[in-house]
Amino acid sequence: MLSKISEFFGGLVARFRSESGQALTEYGLIMALIAVVCMAALGVIGLAIAGFLDEVATALGG
């Protein structure tokens, strides 16, 4: 009975020492951060292009 209990707790400790899930989570968070930064950059660039095109349209008399 005692050996079954020690096997159970040994398995739990081994499971929590595994870092493969942690690495996958970190990669996921990094990818999410990169996606947010790209969306923000595209938003800023889009607004700058829209402003430039408005200036061009105004200069052409449109």
C-alpha positions, -999 to 999 in steps of 0.1 A, spaced: 0 0 0 28 24 9 45 17 -24 14 26 -44 11 59 -25 48 67 -31 44 58 -68 14 81 -70 33 111 -54 64 103 -74 43 105 -106 28 138 -95 63 153 -88 76 141 -122 46 156 -139 51 190 -123 89 190 -131 82 185 -168 87 218 -186 75 209 -220 41 225 -213 57 256 -199 78 261 -230 48 257 -253 29 283 -232 58 307 -234 59 303 -272 22 309 -274 25 341 -253 53 354 -275 34 347 -306 3 365 -292 25 395 -283 40 396 -318 5 395 -333 -7 424 -311 24 445 -320 19 438 -357 -18 448 -356 -9 480 -338 19 488 -363 -5 481 -393 -31 504 -377 -6 532 -373 7 528 -409 -28 526 -422 -37 559 -406 -6 575 -419 -14 563 -455 -50 575 -452 -38 609 -441 -13 611 -470 -40 601 -495 -63 627 -481 -36 654 -486 -31 642 -521 -68 643 -529 -71 678 -514 -41 690 -534 -56 677 -566 -89 695 -559 -109 664 -551 
